[in-house]
Amino acid sequence: MLLTRPLDHPCPFPRSVPVSPIRWCLMLTLLPKFRSAFRMLIACALSAIGTCCTLGQFPADHFDKIEPSAAIELPGTERLEVQGDIASELVSGVDRFLLKQIESSIQTRESSWPKPSPTGGSYVQGIEKLRAQYAQSIGLIDPRVEASEWILERSLPKNLQDMALEESSGASLDRAGLASDATLRIERVRWPVLEGWEASGLLLIPKQIRFAVVLVPDASQMPENLCGVGPGSSTDGLALARAGGLVVIPQVASRHREARQGRAVMTDQEYLYRSAFVLGRHLLGYHVHQNMSAVDLLKKTIPDRPIMVAGWGEGGWIALATGASDPRIDATIVSGHFGPRENVWSEPIHRNVQGLLNHFGDAQLAALIAPGHLVVDPVAGPSVQIAGDGGAPGVLQGPQASQARSEFDRAERMLAHWDLQDRLEWVEPSDQAAEDRASMSDRAIAMAIGKIDRDRVLDAANIFSMRTPLAQGQWGVIRSAESRRLEWLNGLDRWQQRKLDLIQYERDSHWKNLDTSTPEKFAQSVEPYRDEFRHQIIGHWDIEKKPLAPRTRLVYEREKWRGYEVVLDVFDDVIAYGILLVPKSTEPVTHRPCVVFQHGLEGRPTDTIVKDHPAYHDVSAQLAEQGYVVFAPQNLYLFTDRFRTLQRKSNPLGRTLFSTIVSQHEQIVRWLTSRPEVDPQKIAFYGLSYGGKSAMRIPALVPEYCLSICSADFNDWVWKNASTSAPYSYVWTMEYEIFEFDLGRKFNYAEMATLIAPRPFMVERGHFDGVAPDERVGLEFAKVRRMYSARLGIPERTSIEWFNGPHTIHGVGTFEFLKTHLQPESP
């Protein structure tokens, strides 16, 4: 529906153009009386718009009506015959490509696992680098705090006078902590993990300590739930303690879901994961850290006792990672978790580990545990389905026993090369109803204890007999689960935000080897950073590209230009697609400067050409009318969760959406430089919103782009991704795919601009753009200006235009910037 525009209000759109609801939103951001109430709401919404009124629909009406016989191809290309929505096929093709890459990783991981060398060397030496690599991937990069003792937490009674009388009479000398019976005592404890962050949980102390256990709960459980307290509880902790284990049960991140800042609904796990991922940390790493800190204390307090780590469900996930990371652990029980990880992209997003599948499935993590012992307990794990609601959708389903066995057999084959296959133990599944009471099976516990306490023999019946819950009267006051959940969540969030505050200095140190003393030294010293950005942040497909095989057809016949749909081959199943606009002239169009204009989120190339989309204002058509050859590519960020799962599938392979997008652009510029219409030395990149994000990444890695313009996106990107204070942050929004692992310690937008330098770089910024406040944009651009002007001595090659407007193309300063550096011919 179109609305009538009041003619007495200033309006950035022509009076002859009907005003749509989106245009009304844009106008409201310009009216003083509405600014305070609507600026943040509308501008933030506009930061995500593309074709929001026709989301996912093929805009066939955006093309001119051209008779099929007149829809000729561009000279030197084949006729494009495919019909329908090519953008949809582009996304589907990349999906097929990624699934094939994931499938092929299975054999690659197994075949590349270390084998004995004729020159010798132990297995531990052979896997040392792999263990370090895994530690890096889960964010184990911070030094742990050295602790000397457990910190006991005991609640004082309300009547301190009565307590004093008891103490003076000796009546409370045997005070039982949180709970106790004749076999054990349970204490609330804390212990330091990282500087400024403590873990908390329960410590179960048996009458005689024979071994130690770090017992990890599932995300649905509090520590006391593993001691038989509460609905859905287990008695794993009690059984292990009565068997002689000093048991530490740490609190873990909860699966609790809520709307964050009233916006995207997500679990506590995803909430912490989002900031951590950008900062080079990981929720899994935090859990492993707190387990390893517990092991530090156990080694000090009972140095001569073996140590086990165990868990069910997500506790099994954490236990597997801990056993793989810490060679001090003698035995590991993984229950309700072990299995293939090729579908990790469909699991809850906090389990997304960058580059995991390049080297590690569960079989490889099992092999990292050796020469320690691993007991795989293939009981059913938790069944969890997380709806999107702004957060990432995900499904968690305990693996079938047959799947778990297949992965177990793979681990056995790898360890057999070293004669270490006996370090793996498989627990045959059981249908015994009695085991439904427990998370881990009795046989798994008995088997693991037998590996580290060989002086006695326990069987499943012995373990079952040790599961008797404590009577309710034997428990003291347990603090509310909600208060402890928030305490743990907020404590770790504060720690992450402190890291965010300091991360600029970490980046500065990382870039200390950049030499700007001469252009030659800059060009040489910047390349290692570009290589790092390409391989470690964006991810690179080391795959030979296909021949271009360009296919085109005429879709626009306008007074001053023609437009052609273009399809190019990239990899098997992967194409590049877009629309090429060629100016008309009385003379042959040759050697013209070219602008590649990139649309934003959920956008289409046609949005930048026709219909005066409020974010683009037909910018591609405007540039063609000014004499530029224009290519408007279709980017991958279209169809909501369809494209976001492409990021999910890319990450475990050590890649991102931009791994594929960069490859597409490499083919695009390869084709453009071959065209007689285009000056190969004058191909510029200009993008808005998500296209502005592209403008920071693609030209940094594709040197054929001679300049870059970032519109409606440039800001303190790391802050925008990781802050849990700023309302502008992606922590609160639906863009769960946006986060790039370990970006914050190495690259922000100023550093990406450095990779673009010495080529010209410009920012187009509307004061009322909800991407970020002006001060954050200015702060980051000041670093760009310092690099270009003070360090490289080329101030004329960078610029920022501030204008009174929202999240939209302004097309004034940027057009002048293009004219200055590209010098187009008059049409």
C-alpha positions in Angstrom: 0.0 0.0 0.0 1.3 3.5 -0.8 0.7 6.4 1.5 0.1 10.1 0.6 3.0 12.3 1.6 2.3 15.6 3.3 3.6 18.2 0.9 4.6 20.7 3.6 7.3 18.4 5.0 10.8 18.4 3.7 11.4 15.1 1.9 14.4 13.6 0.3 12.3 11.9 -2.4 10.8 13.6 -5.5 7.3 14.9 -5.1 6.2 12.8 -8.0 7.2 9.6 -6.4 4.5 7.8 -4.2 5.6 7.3 -0.6 5.8 3.7 0.5 5.9 2.6 4.2 9.7 2.2 4.0 10.0 5.8 2.7 7.8 7.0 5.6 10.3 5.3 8.0 13.2 7.1 6.3 11.4 10.4 6.4 10.6 10.0 10.1 14.3 9.8 10.9 14.8 13.2 9.3 12.0 15.0 11.2 13.1 16.6 14.4 9.9 15.8 16.3 10.3 12.1 15.6 14.0 11.7 15.9 14.3 10.8 19.6 11.5 8.2 19.5 12.1 6.6 16.1 15.7 7.1 15.1 17.1 4.0 16.8 14.1 1.8 16.0 13.9 2.7 12.4 17.5 3.0 11.6 18.4 -0.3 13.2 15.6 -1.9 11.2 16.9 -0.3 8.0 20.3 -1.6 8.8 19.0 -5.0 7.9 16.7 -4.2 5.0 17.2 -5.3 1.5 14.0 -6.1 -0.4 12.1 -6.4 2.9 8.7 -5.9 1.3 9.3 -8.7 -1.1 11.6 -10.9 1.0 12.8 -13.9 -0.9 10.6 -13.2 -3.9 12.0 -13.2 -7.4 11.5 -9.6 -8.7 10.6 -10.6 -12.3 8.7 -7.3 -12.7 12.0 -5.4 -12.1 13.2 -6.4 -15.6 12.1 -4.8 -18.8 9.6 -6.6 -21.0 11.8 -7.8 -23.8 10.7 -10.3 -26.4 12.7 -13.6 -26.1 14.0 -13.1 -29.6 15.4 -9.7 -28.6 17.0 -10.9 -25.4 20.4 -11.2 -27.0 23.6 -12.1 -25.3 26.5 -9.8 -24.8 29.1 -10.3 -27.6 31.7 -12.9 -26.7 29.4 -14.8 -24.3 26.9 -17.6 -24.6 23.2 -17.1 -24.4 21.9 -17.5 -20.8 19.0 -19.9 -21.1 18.2 -20.7 -17.4 14.8 -19.3 -16.3 13.4 -18.5 -12.8 15.2 -17.2 -9.8 18.9 -17.6 -10.4 19.7 -16.1 -7.0 17.9 -19.0 -5.3 19.9 -21.5 -7.4 23.1 -19.7 -6.4 22.4 -20.2 -2.7 21.3 -23.8 -3.3 24.4 -24.5 -5.3 26.7 -23.1 -2.5 24.8 -25.3 0.0 25.5 -28.4 -2.1 29.2 -27.4 -2.5 29.6 -27.0 1.3 27.9 -30.3 2.1 30.3 -32.1 -0.3 33.3 -30.4 1.4 32.0 -31.5 4.8 31.6 -35.0 3.6 35.1 -35.2 2.1 36.6 -33.9 5.4 35.8 -37.3 7.1 38.4 -39.2 5.1 40.9 -36.3 5.1 40.9 -36.2 8.9 41.5 -39.9 9.3 44.1 -40.3 6.6 46.1 -37.3 7.9 46.2 -38.4 11.5 49.9 -38.9 12.7 51.3 -42.3 12.2 54.6 -43.8 13.5 57.7 -42.5 11.7 60.7 -44.5 10.8 62.8 -41.9 12.5 61.0 -42.5 15.8 59.1 -40.2 18.1 56.3 -41.0 20.6 52.6 -40.7 20.0 52.5 -37.8 22.5 55.0 -35.9 20.5 53.1 -36.7 17.3 49.9 -35.1 18.5 51.4 -32.2 20.4 50.8 -29.7 17.6 47.3 -31.0 17.0 46.5 -30.5 20.7 47.8 -27.0 20.6 45.8 -26.3 17.5 42.6 -27.6 19.1 43.2 -25.5 22.1 43.5 -22.4 19.9 40.3 -23.2 18.1 38.3 -23.4 21.3 39.8 -20.2 22.7 42.3 -21.6 25.3 44.5 -18.6 24.9 44.4 -17.0 28.4 46.6 -17.9 31.3 44.8 -19.5 34.2 45.1 -18.1 37.7 47.1 -20.2 40.0 45.1 -21.2 43.1 46.2 -23.0 46.2 43.0 -24.1 47.8 39.2 -24.4 47.3 37.2 -21.4 48.5 34.3 -22.8 50.7 31.0 -21.1 50.6 28.8 -21.6 53.7 25.7 -19.7 54.6 25.5 -18.3 58.1 22.3 -18.9 60.0 20.0 -15.9 60.6 20.5 -16.1 64.4 24.2 -15.6 64.8 23.8 -15.7 68.6 22.6 -19.3 68.4 25.5 -20.2 66.2 28.0 -18.6 68.6 26.5 -20.7 71.5 26.8 -23.9 69.4 30.4 -23.1 68.6 31.3 -22.4 72.2 29.7 -25.6 73.3 31.4 -27.6 70.5 28.1 -28.7 69.2 28.9 -27.6 65.6 32.4 -28.8 65.2 31.2 -31.4 62.8 29.1 -29.0 60.8 28.2 -30.9 57.6 28.5 -28.2 54.9 25.7 -28.1 52.4 24.8 -31.8 52.9 26.2 -35.0 54.3 25.5 -38.6 55.3 27.7 -41.3 56.6 29.5 -41.7 53.3 30.3 -38.2 52.1 30.0 -34.5 52.7 29.0 -31.9 50.1 30.4 -28.3 50.1 29.7 -25.3 48.0 33.0 -24.1 46.5 34.6 -21.5 44.3 37.9 -21.5 42.6 39.7 -18.9 40.4 40.0 -19.6 36.7 41.0 -16.5 34.8 42.0 -13.2 36.2 38.7 -11.6 37.3 36.6 -14.7 36.8 35.8 -17.6 39.2 34.1 -20.9 38.7 31.6 -22.2 41.3 30.0 -25.5 42.0 29.9 -28.4 44.5 32.7 -30.5 46.0 31.7 -34.0 47.2 34.2 -35.3 49.7 34.1 -39.1 50.5 35.3 -40.7 53.7 38.3 -42.1 51.8 39.6 -40.5 48.6 40.9 -43.0 46.0 40.6 -40.8 42.9 39.3 -37.4 41.8 36.5 -36.5 39.3 35.5 -33.4 37.5 31.8 -34.2 36.8 30.3 -31.8 34.2 26.5 -31.2 34.2 24.4 -30.9 31.1 23.2 -27.4 30.2 19.8 -28.2 31.7 21.3 -29.1 35.1 22.6 -27.3 38.1 25.4 -29.0 40.2 22.9 -30.3 42.8 20.9 -32.1 40.1 23.8 -34.5 39.8 23.4 -35.3 43.5 19.8 -36.4 43.3 18.2 -33.1 44.0 15.4 -31.6 41.8 13.2 -32.9 39.0 15.1 -34.8 36.2 18.1 -35.2 38.5 20.7 -38.0 38.4 22.8 -39.5 41.2 26.0 -39.7 39.2 27.8 -37.5 41.7 26.8 -39.5 44.7 27.8 -42.8 43.0 31.2 -41.5 42.1 31.9 -40.1 45.5 30.8 -43.2 47.3 33.1 -45.2 45.1 35.9 -43.1 46.5 36.0 -40.1 44.2 36.6 -36.5 45.3 34.0 -35.0 43.0 34.0 -31.5 41.6 30.8 -30.5 39.9 31.2 -27.1 38.2 28.3 -24.9 37.2 27.9 -24.5 33.4 26.2 -22.2 31.0 22.5 -22.8 31.0 20.1 -23.6 28.1 17.7 -21.0 29.5 16.2 -18.9 26.7 14.9 -15.3 26.9 14.7 -12.2 24.7 17.9 -10.2 25.2 17.2 -6.5 25.6 13.7 -7.4 24.4 15.0 -8.4 21.0 16.4 -11.7 19.8 15.5 -14.7 21.9 18.5 -16.9 22.6 20.0 -19.2 25.2 22.6 -18.1 27.8 25.0 -20.2 25.8 24.5 -18.3 22.6 24.5 -15.0 24.4 28.0 -15.7 25.7 29.1 -17.4 22.5 28.5 -14.3 20.3 30.9 -12.0 22.1 33.4 -14.8 22.8 33.7 -15.9 19.1 34.7 -12.4 17.9 37.2 -12.0 20.7 39.0 -15.3 19.8 37.5 -17.2 22.8 34.8 -19.8 22.9 32.1 -21.0 25.4 33.6 -24.5 25.2 37.0 -23.1 26.0 35.6 -21.3 29.1 34.2 -24.6 30.3 37.5 -26.4 29.6 39.3 -23.6 31.4 37.3 -24.1 34.6 37.7 -27.8 34.4 41.5 -27.5 34.0 41.6 -25.0 36.9 39.8 -27.6 39.0 42.4 -30.2 37.9 45.2 -27.7 38.9 43.7 -27.7 42.4 43.2 -31.4 42.5 46.8 -32.0 41.6 47.9 -29.8 44.5 45.5 -31.1 47.1 45.6 -34.8 46.3 48.8 -35.1 44.1 49.0 -38.8 44.2 45.5 -39.6 43.1 44.4 -40.3 39.5 41.9 -37.8 37.9 38.8 -38.5 35.8 36.6 -36.1 33.8 33.1 -37.2 33.0 29.8 -35.8 31.7 26.5 -36.6 30.1 24.8 -34.7 27.2 26.5 -31.3 26.9 28.5 -32.3 29.9 29.9 -35.1 27.7 30.7 -32.6 25.0 32.7 -30.6 27.5 34.3 -33.7 29.1 35.5 -34.8 25.7 37.1 -31.5 25.0 38.7 -31.4 28.4 40.2 -34.8 28.1 41.5 -33.9 24.7 43.1 -30.7 26.0 44.6 -31.8 29.3 47.0 -34.8 29.3 47.0 -34.8 33.1 43.6 -36.5 33.0 43.8 -40.3 33.3 40.3 -41.2 32.2 37.4 -39.6 30.5 33.7 -40.7 30.3 31.7 -39.3 27.4 28.0 -40.2 27.8 25.1 -39.2 25.6 27.2 -37.2 23.2 29.9 -39.2 21.2 29.2 -39.5 17.5 29.7 -38.0 14.0 30.0 -34.2 13.9 29.4 -33.6 10.2 26.0 -32.1 11.2 27.5 -29.7 13.8 26.1 -26.9 11.6 22.6 -27.9 12.6 23.4 -28.1 16.4 22.9 -25.1 18.7 25.3 -22.4 17.6 27.4 -22.3 20.7 28.8 -25.6 19.5 30.2 -24.0 16.4 34.0 -24.3 16.4 35.9 -22.6 13.6 37.8 -25.1 11.5 36.9 -28.0 13.7 36.2 -30.5 10.9 39.5 -29.8 9.1 41.3 -31.9 11.8 38.8 -33.0 14.5 35.7 -35.1 14.6 34.9 -36.9 17.8 37.2 -39.8 16.7 40.1 -37.4 16.5 39.3 -35.9 19.9 39.1 -39.4 21.3 42.6 -40.1 19.8 43.9 -36.9 21.5 42.9 -38.3 24.9 45.3 -41.3 24.4 47.4 -42.5 26.1 44.7 -41.6 28.7 41.6 -43.8 28.8 38.3 -42.9 27.2 35.0 -44.7 28.0 32.3 -44.0 25.4 28.8 -44.5 26.9 26.3 -44.4 24.0 23.2 -43.7 26.1 20.6 -41.3 24.8 21.6 -37.7 25.2 19.3 -34.7 25.7 16.7 -34.0 23.0 16.7 -30.2 22.4 15.1 -28.2 19.6 15.8 -24.4 19.7 13.5 -22.2 17.6 15.0 -19.2 15.9 13.0 -16.2 17.3 16.0 -14.0 16.4 18.6 -16.4 17.8 20.1 -19.3 15.9 17.9 -22.3 15.4 19.4 -25.6 16.4 18.7 -29.2 17.2 20.5 -31.4 19.7 19.8 -35.1 19.6 22.0 -37.8 21.3 23.6 -39.9 18.6 22.3 -43.3 17.8 24.4 -46.2 19.1 25.3 -47.3 15.6 26.6 -43.8 14.7 28.6 -43.6 17.9 30.0 -47.0 17.2 31.1 -46.0 13.7 33.0 -43.0 15.1 34.5 -45.1 17.9 35.7 -47.6 15.3 37.4 -44.8 13.4 39.2 -43.7 16.5 40.3 -47.3 17.1 41.8 -47.5 13.6 43.8 -44.4 14.1 45.2 -45.5 17.5 45.9 -49.0 16.2 48.9 -47.6 14.3 50.4 -46.9 17.7 49.1 -50.0 19.5 47.0 -47.7 21.7 43.5 -48.9 20.7 43.2 -50.5 24.1 42.9 -47.0 25.6 39.4 -46.9 24.2 36.4 -48.6 25.9 33.0 -49.1 24.4 30.0 -49.6 26.8 27.4 -51.8 25.1 24.0 -50.1 25.2 21.5 -51.5 27.7 17.8 -51.4 27.9 17.7 -51.8 31.6 15.0 -49.5 33.1 17.0 -49.0 36.2 19.6 -47.0 34.3 16.9 -44.5 33.3 17.5 -42.9 36.7 21.1 -42.0 35.8 22.6 -39.8 33.2 25.6 -42.0 32.8 25.3 -45.7 32.8 26.5 -47.7 35.8 28.7 -49.8 33.6 30.5 -46.7 32.2 31.3 -45.5 35.7 32.5 -48.9 36.8 34.6 -49.3 33.7 36.2 -45.9 34.1 37.0 -46.5 37.8 38.5 -49.8 36.9 41.0 -48.1 34.6 42.3 -45.7 37.2 41.8 -47.7 40.5 43.0 -51.2 39.6 43.2 -52.4 43.2 39.6 -53.3 43.3 36.9 -54.5 40.9 33.5 -52.7 40.7 30.6 -53.7 38.4 27.4 -52.0 37.4 25.5 -53.5 40.4 28.1 -52.0 42.8 27.6 -48.5 41.2 23.8 -48.9 41.3 23.9 -49.6 45.0 25.8 -46.3 45.6 23.1 -44.1 44.0 20.8 -43.8 47.1 19.8 -40.1 47.3 20.4 -38.2 50.5 17.3 -37.6 52.5 15.8 -34.2 52.2 16.5 -33.4 55.8 20.2 -33.9 55.1 20.4 -30.9 52.9 21.0 -27.3 54.0 19.6 -24.3 52.2 20.3 -24.3 48.4 20.4 -20.9 46.8 17.9 -20.4 44.0 19.0 -21.8 40.6 18.1 -18.5 39.0 20.3 -16.4 41.1 23.3 -18.7 40.5 22.6 -18.9 36.8 22.6 -15.1 36.6 25.7 -14.8 38.8 27.7 -17.2 36.5 26.4 -15.6 33.3 27.1 -12.1 34.4 30.5 -12.9 35.8 31.7 -14.3 32.5 30.0 -11.5 30.6 31.9 -8.9 32.7 35.1 -10.7 32.0 34.5 -10.7 28.3 33.6 -7.0 28.2 36.8 -6.2 30.0 38.7 -8.0 27.3 36.7 -6.0 24.7 37.8 -2.8 26.4 41.5 -3.8 26.1 41.4 -5.5 22.7 42.5 -2.4 20.8 45.9 -2.6 22.5 46.2 -6.3 21.6 45.5 -5.4 17.9 48.1 -2.6 18.1 50.7 -5.0 19.3 49.7 -7.5 16.7 50.4 -4.9 14.0 53.8 -3.8 15.3 55.6 -5.3 12.4 53.9 -3.0 9.8 56.6 -0.7 8.3 55.3 2.4 6.6 58.6 4.2 6.2 58.5 3.7 2.4 55.9 2.5 0.0 58.0 -0.5 -0.8 58.4 -1.5 2.8 54.7 -1.0 3.4 53.8 -3.2 0.5 56.2 -5.9 1.7 55.3 -5.8 5.4 51.5 -5.6 4.9 51.4 -8.9 3.0 51.7 -11.3 6.0 48.7 -9.5 7.5 46.8 -9.9 4.3 47.7 -13.6 4.2 46.5 -13.9 7.8 43.3 -12.2 7.0 42.7 -14.4 4.0 43.5 -17.7 5.6 42.7 -17.3 9.3 39.8 -14.8 9.4 38.0 -15.1 6.1 39.1 -18.5 5.1 40.4 -19.4 1.6 39.2 -22.1 -0.8 42.4 -23.8 -2.1 40.4 -25.2 -5.0 41.1 -24.6 -8.7 38.4 -22.4 -10.2 36.5 -23.5 -13.3 36.7 -21.7 -16.6 34.4 -18.6 -16.6 32.0 -19.8 -19.3 30.1 -16.5 -19.2 26.4 -16.7 -20.1 24.4 -13.5 -20.6 21.0 -12.1 -21.8 19.6 -8.7 -22.3 17.1 -7.7 -19.6 17.1 -3.8 -19.8 16.9 -1.6 -22.8 17.0 2.0 -21.6 17.7 5.4 -23.2 21.2 5.7 -21.8 22.2 2.1 -21.1 21.6 -1.6 -21.6 21.5 -4.2 -18.9 22.5 -7.9 -19.1 22.0 -10.8 -16.7 25.4 -12.5 -16.2 26.3 -16.0 -14.9 29.9 -17.2 -14.4 31.2 -20.5 -13.1 33.3 -20.5 -10.0 33.5 -24.1 -8.6 31.4 -27.2 -9.1 27.9 -26.1 -7.9 29.0 -22.5 -7.4 28.3 -19.7 -9.7 28.6 -15.9 -9.7 25.5 -14.0 -10.8 24.7 -10.3 -11.4 23.6 -7.6 -13.8 26.0 -5.7 -16.1 25.0 -2.2 -17.2 26.7 -0.8 -20.3 26.3 2.8 -21.2 25.1 3.6 -24.7 27.2 5.7 -27.0 27.4 6.7 -30.6 30.9 5.3 -30.5 31.9 1.7 -29.4 32.0 1.6 -25.6 35.5 0.6 -24.7 38.0 0.9 -21.9 35.5 2.6 -19.5 36.0 2.7 -15.8 33.8 0.2 -14.0 31.9 0.3 -10.6 30.9 -2.9 -8.9 28.0 -2.0 -6.7 27.1 -4.4 -4.0 23.6 -4.5 -2.4 22.9 -5.1 1.2 21.2 -7.8 3.3 18.3 -9.7 1.6 18.9 -7.5 -1.4 18.9 -8.1 -5.2 20.9 -6.5 -7.9 17.7 -5.1 -9.3 17.1 -3.1 -6.1 20.1 -0.9 -7.1 18.9 -0.4 -10.6 15.1 0.3 -10.7 12.0 1.1 -8.6 13.9 3.7 -6.5 14.5 1.5 -3.5 14.8 3.8 -0.5 18.2 2.5 0.5 19.7 2.6 -3.0 17.9 5.2 -5.1 18.8 3.4 -8.3 22.5 4.1 -7.7 23.7 1.5 -10.3 21.5 3.1 -13.0 22.7 6.6 -11.9 26.3 5.5 -12.3 25.6 4.0 -15.7 24.1 7.3 -16.8 27.3 9.0 -15.8 29.2 6.8 -18.2 30.5 4.0 -16.0 30.2 0.4 -16.8 28.4 -1.0 -13.7 28.2 -4.6 -12.4 25.7 -5.3 -9.7 26.5 -8.8 -8.2 24.0 -11.0 -6.4 25.6 -11.7 -3.0 24.9 -14.8 -0.9 23.1 -13.1 2.0 19.6 -13.7 0.8 16.7 -15.9 2.0 17.3 -15.5 5.8 18.2 -18.9 7.4 19.0 -20.4 4.0 22.0 -18.2 3.7 22.8 -18.2 7.4 23.2 -22.0 7.4 25.8 -21.5 4.7 27.9 -19.6 7.3 27.2 -22.4 9.8 28.4 -25.0 7.2 31.4 -22.9 6.3 32.7 -22.3 9.8 33.6 -25.9 10.8 35.7 -26.1 7.6 37.6 -23.0 8.7 35.7 -20.8 6.2 33.1 -18.2 6.2 30.5 -16.8 3.7 33.2 -14.5 2.5 35.4 -17.4 1.6 33.0 -18.2 -1.2 32.0 -14.5 -1.9 35.7 -13.6 -2.4 36.1 -16.5 -4.8 33.0 -15.2 -6.7 34.5 -11.7 -6.9 37.8 -13.1 -8.1 35.9 -14.6 -11.1 33.9 -11.4 -11.5 37.0 -9.2 -11.9 38.7 -11.8 -14.0 35.7 -11.6 -16.4 35.4 -7.8 -16.2 39.1 -7.3 -17.0 38.6 -9.4 -20.1 35.8 -7.3 -21.4 36.6 -4.6 -24.1 34.1 -2.2 -22.4 36.1 -2.1 -19.2 39.4 -0.4 -18.3 41.0 -3.2 -16.3 42.9 -0.7 -14.2 39.8 1.2 -13.1 37.4 -1.3 -11.5 36.0 0.2 -8.2 34.0 -1.4 -5.4 31.0 0.4 -3.8 28.7 -1.3 -1.3 25.9 -0.4 1.1 25.1 -2.0 4.5 26.1 -5.7 4.1 27.5 -4.6 0.9 29.5 -2.1 2.9 30.7 -5.0 5.0 31.7 -6.5 1.7 33.5 -3.3 0.8 35.8 -3.8 3.8 36.7 -7.4 3.1 36.6 -8.1 -0.6 38.9 -5.4 -1.9 41.3 -6.2 0.9 41.7 -9.6 -0.7 41.0 -8.8 -4.4 43.7 -6.4 -5.6 42.0 -5.9 -9.0 39.6 -3.5 -7.2 41.4 -0.1 -7.6 39.3 1.6 -4.8 36.6 0.8 -2.2 33.7 2.8 -0.9 32.0 1.6 2.3 28.5 3.0 2.7 26.2 2.6 5.7 28.3 0.1 7.5 31.7 1.6 8.6 32.1 1.7 12.4 34.0 0.2 15.3 33.1 -3.3 14.0 34.5 -5.3 16.9 32.6 -3.2 19.4 29.4 -3.6 17.4 29.8 -7.4 17.4 30.9 -8.0 21.0 29.4 -5.2 23.2 26.7 -6.2 25.7 26.2 -2.6 26.7 25.5 -0.9 23.4 22.0 -1.0 21.9 23.7 -1.0 18.4 25.3 -4.4 19.1 24.7 -7.5 17.0 24.6 -9.4 20.3 20.9 -8.5 20.5 19.9 -9.1 16.9 18.8 -11.8 14.4 22.2 -11.8 12.5 23.6 -14.8 14.2 25.9 -15.5 11.3 27.7 -12.2 11.5 30.4 -13.2 13.9 33.9 -13.9 12.7 36.2 -16.0 14.9 39.2 -14.2 16.5 38.6 -11.1 14.4 38.9 -8.7 17.4 42.4 -9.5 18.4 43.8 -8.9 14.9 41.5 -6.8 12.7 38.9 -4.0 13.0 37.7 -1.9 10.2 40.8 0.4 10.4 43.0 -2.6 9.9 41.0 -3.8 6.9 41.3 -0.4 5.4 45.1 -0.7 5.8 44.9 -3.9 3.7 43.1 -1.8 1.0 45.7 1.0 1.2 47.4 2.6 -0.7 44.3 2.3 -3.0 41.7 5.0 -2.4 39.1 4.3 0.4 36.0 6.3 1.3 33.2 6.1 3.9 29.7 7.3 3.2 27.9 8.0 6.5 24.4 9.3 7.4 24.1 10.9 10.8 20.9 9.0 11.5 22.1 5.6 10.4 21.4 3.2 13.2 24.4 1.0 12.4 26.4 2.9 15.0 26.6 6.4 16.6 28.7 9.0 14.8 31.3 9.0 17.5 32.1 5.3 17.0 32.3 5.9 13.2 34.5 8.9 13.7 36.8 7.1 16.2 37.4 4.2 13.8 37.8 6.5 10.7 40.4 8.6 12.6 42.7 5.5 12.6 42.2 5.2 8.8 42.9 8.9 8.3 46.1 8.6 10.4 47.3 5.6 8.3 46.7 7.3 5.0 47.7 10.8 5.9 50.3 10.6 8.7 51.9 7.2 8.0 51.6 6.7 4.3 51.5 10.4 3.2 48.5 10.0 0.8 45.7 12.0 2.5 44.0 12.7 -0.8 43.2 9.0 -1.1 40.8 8.7 1.8 37.7 10.6 2.7 34.5 10.4 4.7 31.3 12.1 3.8 28.8 13.0 6.6 25.3 13.8 5.5 21.9 14.4 7.2 20.2 11.1 6.4 19.6 7.5 7.5 20.8 4.1 6.2 20.9 5.0 2.5 23.0 6.0 -0.5 23.6 9.7 -0.6 25.5 9.8 -3.9 27.1 13.1 -3.6 30.6 12.8 -2.1 31.0 9.3 -3.3 30.2 10.2 -6.9 32.8 12.9 -6.7 35.3 10.5 -5.2 34.7 8.1 -8.1 35.0 10.9 -10.6 38.3 12.0 -9.0 39.9 8.6 -9.0 38.3 7.0 -12.1 37.8 10.0 -14.4 34.9 8.6 -16.5 34.2 9.7 -20.0 31.0 11.7 -20.5 28.2 9.5 -21.6 
